[in-house]
Amino acid sequence: MLKIEHISKTFNPGTVNEKQAIRDLSLNLEKGDFATIIGSNGAGKSTLFNAICGDFFTDSGVIMLDGQDITFMPQHVRAKTIGRLYQDPMRGTAPGMTIEENLALAAGKGGWLSHVSRQEKERFHEELKLLDIGLEKRMTQPVGLLSGGQRQALTLLMATMNPPKLLLLDEHTAALDPGTAEKVLNLTKRIVEEHQLTCLMITHNMQSALDLGNRILMMDSGDIVLDIHEEEKKGLTVEGLLEKFKTGAGKMLDNDRILLSGEK
């Protein structure tokens, strides 16, 4: 499904600000894989997502999605088949438009209420009802009135209404309180399983990395240093995961935010 071969990216080459963000990285995801990604700040996690989405072109290597070479495909074209959620709940929705209008945009039917058919309104109502947070009763209210957790749940629904070939979750619960984060993670798991999506999820919570998906990818210095598959993942503890990172990267994981999240 997703095949990345030997990609590299250096920002500001030849200057004092030169930074090699991705180093000869390769990755192969099969259809239906749900891989969590952990690593210290600056490990290259979000940069990898930016490369996949086409925020920039890599300096070398190839990116294939569902058998198609997207290495130099424009970002707006990739967006038709790649869904992405960000850490900031304010991204991904139009705050001045209603919930219904945002869903209409996501469905590809235009953003004005008059353009939404009765059948589509009924569909949106049923989809929102499945979220179980009461948004189906607020379809004509502006999205800007929603809480962060409600907006993130709505964004998740919008990103998967027309199931993408690849779903990228960039610490999409990090800005939420623990209770809301858990609810959004449960929604994520249900939606990914329901649509059998291929998914990459960056997380700072090591317990979430263990609990979700069938693979764990550990990144350091712009490369994947460890790829833990389903069988090896079973029975693994946070302490065991930290030890594996030390073995793969040759050093301890040094992100306090990640380490503290492992105390759950």
SEBALO-153462 format. One record per residue (C-alpha): chain; x, y, z. Coordinates in Angstrom, 3 decimals. Example, Ala and Ser with C-alpha at 12.3 -4.5 7.8 and 13.67 -1.06 7.14 Angstrom:
! SEBALO-153462
(atom "A",(12.300,-4.500,7.800)) (atom "A",(13.670,-1.060,7.140)) 
END
This chain:
! SEBALO-153462
(atom "A",(0.000,0.000,0.000)) (atom "A",(2.642,2.552,1.110)) (atom "A",(6.177,1.915,-0.077)) (atom "A",(8.934,4.361,0.779)) (atom "A",(12.417,3.653,-0.537)) (atom "A",(15.554,5.449,0.651)) (atom "A",(14.158,8.967,1.021)) (atom "A",(16.301,11.778,2.404)) (atom "A",(15.673,15.457,3.027)) (atom "A",(18.050,18.242,4.059)) (atom "A",(16.743,21.699,4.815)) (atom "A",(18.873,24.829,4.196)) (atom "A",(21.738,22.874,2.598)) (atom "A",(25.106,24.600,2.528)) (atom "A",(24.166,27.096,5.238)) (atom "A",(24.796,27.349,8.973)) (atom "A",(21.189,26.221,9.431)) (atom "A",(21.629,23.008,7.458)) (atom "A",(19.530,20.208,8.933)) (atom "A",(19.245,16.661,7.649)) (atom "A",(15.695,15.820,8.748)) (atom "A",(15.271,12.449,7.006)) (atom "A",(18.158,10.050,6.426)) (atom "A",(17.834,7.209,3.886)) (atom "A",(14.475,6.149,5.313)) (atom "A",(12.583,3.144,3.953)) (atom "A",(9.184,1.822,5.010)) (atom "A",(6.642,-0.646,3.651)) (atom "A",(3.048,-0.636,4.924)) (atom "A",(0.608,-3.317,3.839)) (atom "A",(-3.064,-2.551,3.271)) (atom "A",(-4.822,-2.427,6.651)) (atom "A",(-1.652,-1.876,8.687)) (atom "A",(-2.087,0.452,11.676)) (atom "A",(1.378,1.537,12.802)) (atom "A",(2.112,3.860,15.714)) (atom "A",(5.269,5.996,15.605)) (atom "A",(7.229,7.147,18.641)) (atom "A",(10.473,9.056,18.998)) (atom "A",(12.089,12.071,20.629)) (atom "A",(11.492,15.651,19.494)) (atom "A",(13.366,16.208,16.245)) (atom "A",(13.387,12.516,15.356)) (atom "A",(11.690,13.268,12.026)) (atom "A",(8.170,11.982,12.716)) (atom "A",(6.161,14.966,11.449)) (atom "A",(8.748,15.567,8.717)) (atom "A",(8.042,12.052,7.439)) (atom "A",(4.322,12.893,7.326)) (atom "A",(5.105,16.144,5.476)) (atom "A",(7.110,14.193,2.909)) (atom "A",(4.270,11.721,2.375)) (atom "A",(1.718,14.558,2.028)) (atom "A",(3.885,16.533,-0.397)) (atom "A",(4.565,19.576,1.799)) (atom "A",(8.005,19.384,0.162)) (atom "A",(9.743,17.080,-2.315)) (atom "A",(12.425,14.779,-0.951)) (atom "A",(16.016,15.128,-2.127)) (atom "A",(16.205,11.466,-3.078)) (atom "A",(14.242,8.236,-2.949)) (atom "A",(10.764,7.146,-4.017)) (atom "A",(7.313,7.274,-2.391)) (atom "A",(4.660,4.905,-3.748)) (atom "A",(1.009,4.806,-2.663)) (atom "A",(-1.220,1.958,-3.806)) (atom "A",(1.153,1.206,-6.672)) (atom "A",(1.357,4.826,-7.874)) (atom "A",(4.534,6.903,-7.737)) (atom "A",(3.628,10.071,-5.806)) (atom "A",(7.204,11.285,-5.199)) (atom "A",(6.684,14.468,-7.231)) (atom "A",(2.895,14.602,-7.154)) (atom "A",(1.534,18.037,-6.062)) (atom "A",(0.240,18.287,-2.509)) (atom "A",(-3.369,19.078,-3.493)) (atom "A",(-3.533,15.962,-5.661)) (atom "A",(-2.205,13.718,-2.874)) (atom "A",(-4.777,15.204,-0.489)) (atom "A",(-7.542,13.460,-2.446)) (atom "A",(-6.347,10.059,-1.232)) (atom "A",(-4.459,10.920,1.988)) (atom "A",(-6.292,12.013,5.150)) (atom "A",(-4.423,13.837,7.918)) (atom "A",(-5.215,15.048,11.430)) (atom "A",(-2.939,17.437,13.304)) (atom "A",(-2.162,18.028,16.969)) (atom "A",(-3.980,21.372,16.877)) (atom "A",(-7.769,20.754,17.033)) (atom "A",(-8.302,24.105,15.297)) (atom "A",(-6.835,22.778,12.046)) (atom "A",(-8.847,20.759,9.579)) (atom "A",(-12.201,22.549,9.942)) (atom "A",(-13.699,25.897,8.896)) (atom "A",(-14.743,27.552,12.187)) (atom "A",(-17.143,30.059,10.625)) (atom "A",(-19.109,27.347,8.828)) (atom "A",(-21.640,25.009,10.409)) (atom "A",(-21.004,21.372,11.241)) (atom "A",(-23.248,20.426,8.333)) (atom "A",(-21.370,22.676,5.898)) (atom "A",(-18.006,21.290,7.023)) (atom "A",(-19.248,17.758,6.420)) (atom "A",(-20.529,18.808,3.003)) (atom "A",(-17.041,20.074,2.137)) (atom "A",(-15.506,16.802,3.307)) (atom "A",(-17.994,14.846,1.225)) (atom "A",(-16.946,16.862,-1.813)) (atom "A",(-20.339,18.464,-2.385)) (atom "A",(-19.626,22.137,-1.684)) (atom "A",(-19.934,24.068,1.559)) (atom "A",(-23.292,25.809,1.478)) (atom "A",(-26.317,24.485,3.277)) (atom "A",(-28.569,24.914,0.230)) (atom "A",(-26.333,22.513,-1.684)) (atom "A",(-26.860,19.666,0.769)) (atom "A",(-29.610,17.242,-0.148)) (atom "A",(-32.013,15.734,2.357)) (atom "A",(-30.334,12.358,1.877)) (atom "A",(-26.936,13.885,2.672)) (atom "A",(-28.299,15.613,5.760)) (atom "A",(-29.656,12.284,6.948)) (atom "A",(-26.296,10.664,6.294)) (atom "A",(-24.457,13.379,8.220)) (atom "A",(-26.908,13.010,11.121)) (atom "A",(-26.321,9.263,11.324)) (atom "A",(-22.532,9.612,11.024)) (atom "A",(-22.459,12.221,13.799)) (atom "A",(-24.728,10.092,15.985)) (atom "A",(-22.145,7.303,15.876)) (atom "A",(-19.606,9.659,17.482)) (atom "A",(-21.867,9.690,20.554)) (atom "A",(-20.988,13.234,21.607)) (atom "A",(-24.229,14.985,20.684)) (atom "A",(-23.058,16.735,17.512)) (atom "A",(-26.011,15.359,15.549)) (atom "A",(-28.179,17.807,17.541)) (atom "A",(-25.979,20.784,16.607)) (atom "A",(-25.597,20.396,12.857)) (atom "A",(-26.480,24.025,12.085)) (atom "A",(-24.135,25.511,14.689)) (atom "A",(-20.720,26.987,13.700)) (atom "A",(-17.785,24.670,14.279)) (atom "A",(-15.999,27.502,16.099)) (atom "A",(-18.334,26.964,19.064)) (atom "A",(-17.145,23.383,19.609)) (atom "A",(-14.602,22.283,22.201)) (atom "A",(-11.207,20.988,21.110)) (atom "A",(-12.249,17.375,21.578)) (atom "A",(-15.480,17.852,19.643)) (atom "A",(-13.602,19.501,16.781)) (atom "A",(-11.018,16.743,16.686)) (atom "A",(-13.745,14.081,16.610)) (atom "A",(-15.465,15.983,13.792)) (atom "A",(-12.185,16.321,11.888)) (atom "A",(-11.629,12.581,12.233)) (atom "A",(-15.077,11.938,10.769)) (atom "A",(-14.443,14.419,7.939)) (atom "A",(-11.110,12.797,7.082)) (atom "A",(-12.702,9.359,6.782)) (atom "A",(-16.154,10.070,5.271)) (atom "A",(-14.693,9.157,1.903)) (atom "A",(-12.215,6.559,3.211)) (atom "A",(-8.669,7.615,2.220)) (atom "A",(-6.050,5.206,0.982)) (atom "A",(-3.837,6.374,3.847)) (atom "A",(-4.733,8.081,7.141)) (atom "A",(-2.029,10.074,8.977)) (atom "A",(-2.633,11.008,12.619)) (atom "A",(-0.066,13.541,13.842)) (atom "A",(-0.399,13.447,17.660)) (atom "A",(-4.088,14.182,17.156)) (atom "A",(-4.962,13.772,20.857)) (atom "A",(-1.943,15.539,22.392)) (atom "A",(-3.753,18.854,22.981)) (atom "A",(-6.790,17.228,24.619)) (atom "A",(-7.450,16.467,28.287)) (atom "A",(-6.928,12.775,29.226)) (atom "A",(-10.622,11.857,29.254)) (atom "A",(-11.342,13.476,25.898)) (atom "A",(-8.143,12.038,24.423)) (atom "A",(-9.200,8.538,25.408)) (atom "A",(-12.608,9.032,23.782)) (atom "A",(-11.054,10.313,20.536)) (atom "A",(-8.600,7.390,20.540)) (atom "A",(-11.478,4.937,20.930)) (atom "A",(-13.256,6.638,18.025)) (atom "A",(-10.056,6.426,16.016)) (atom "A",(-9.716,2.715,16.657)) (atom "A",(-13.347,2.049,15.728)) (atom "A",(-13.258,4.094,12.520)) (atom "A",(-9.934,2.619,11.374)) (atom "A",(-11.210,-0.918,11.977)) (atom "A",(-14.618,-0.222,10.417)) (atom "A",(-13.122,1.099,7.168)) (atom "A",(-10.043,-1.192,7.314)) (atom "A",(-7.863,1.867,6.802)) (atom "A",(-4.106,1.877,6.391)) (atom "A",(-2.948,4.223,9.141)) (atom "A",(0.176,5.853,10.606)) (atom "A",(-0.216,7.502,14.016)) (atom "A",(2.414,9.605,15.767)) (atom "A",(1.951,9.498,19.524)) (atom "A",(3.807,10.743,22.597)) (atom "A",(2.014,8.159,24.757)) (atom "A",(3.914,4.891,24.835)) (atom "A",(0.980,3.006,26.332)) (atom "A",(-1.165,4.106,23.390)) (atom "A",(1.571,2.903,21.053)) (atom "A",(1.360,-0.506,22.706)) (atom "A",(-2.440,-0.639,22.841)) (atom "A",(-3.263,0.492,19.303)) (atom "A",(-2.495,-0.984,15.915)) (atom "A",(-0.435,-3.935,14.784)) (atom "A",(3.006,-2.298,14.459)) (atom "A",(5.238,0.127,16.352)) (atom "A",(7.808,2.204,14.501)) (atom "A",(10.538,3.918,16.517)) (atom "A",(12.320,6.885,14.928)) (atom "A",(15.603,8.605,15.736)) (atom "A",(17.707,11.131,13.798)) (atom "A",(15.465,11.013,10.743)) (atom "A",(15.291,7.258,10.291)) (atom "A",(13.302,4.271,11.531)) (atom "A",(15.529,2.453,13.993)) (atom "A",(13.047,-0.228,15.044)) (atom "A",(9.974,-1.844,13.461)) (atom "A",(8.031,-4.019,15.904)) (atom "A",(5.394,-6.243,14.331)) (atom "A",(2.249,-7.682,15.873)) (atom "A",(3.604,-10.922,17.327)) (atom "A",(6.621,-9.234,18.928)) (atom "A",(4.357,-6.428,20.176)) (atom "A",(2.143,-8.798,22.206)) (atom "A",(3.023,-8.740,25.884)) (atom "A",(5.498,-5.887,25.475)) (atom "A",(5.573,-3.350,28.331)) (atom "A",(6.557,0.322,28.341)) (atom "A",(9.825,-0.652,30.050)) (atom "A",(10.467,-3.267,27.380)) (atom "A",(9.726,-0.727,24.666)) (atom "A",(12.225,1.718,26.179)) (atom "A",(14.848,-1.009,26.263)) (atom "A",(14.206,-1.856,22.616)) (atom "A",(14.617,1.807,21.691)) (atom "A",(17.958,1.893,23.522)) (atom "A",(19.083,-1.181,21.573)) (atom "A",(17.903,0.156,18.208)) (atom "A",(19.063,3.772,18.585)) (atom "A",(22.108,3.151,20.743)) (atom "A",(20.839,5.601,23.384)) (atom "A",(17.985,6.122,25.796)) (atom "A",(14.809,7.880,24.698)) (atom "A",(15.297,11.457,25.955)) (atom "A",(11.863,13.051,25.528)) (atom "A",(10.409,13.795,28.990)) (atom "A",(6.923,14.148,27.559)) (atom "A",(7.064,10.614,26.191)) (atom "A",(8.657,9.156,29.301)) (atom "A",(6.085,10.726,31.611)) (atom "A",(3.223,9.513,29.394)) (atom "A",(4.476,5.980,29.895)) (atom "A",(3.523,6.143,33.568)) (atom "A",(-0.150,5.507,32.744)) 
END
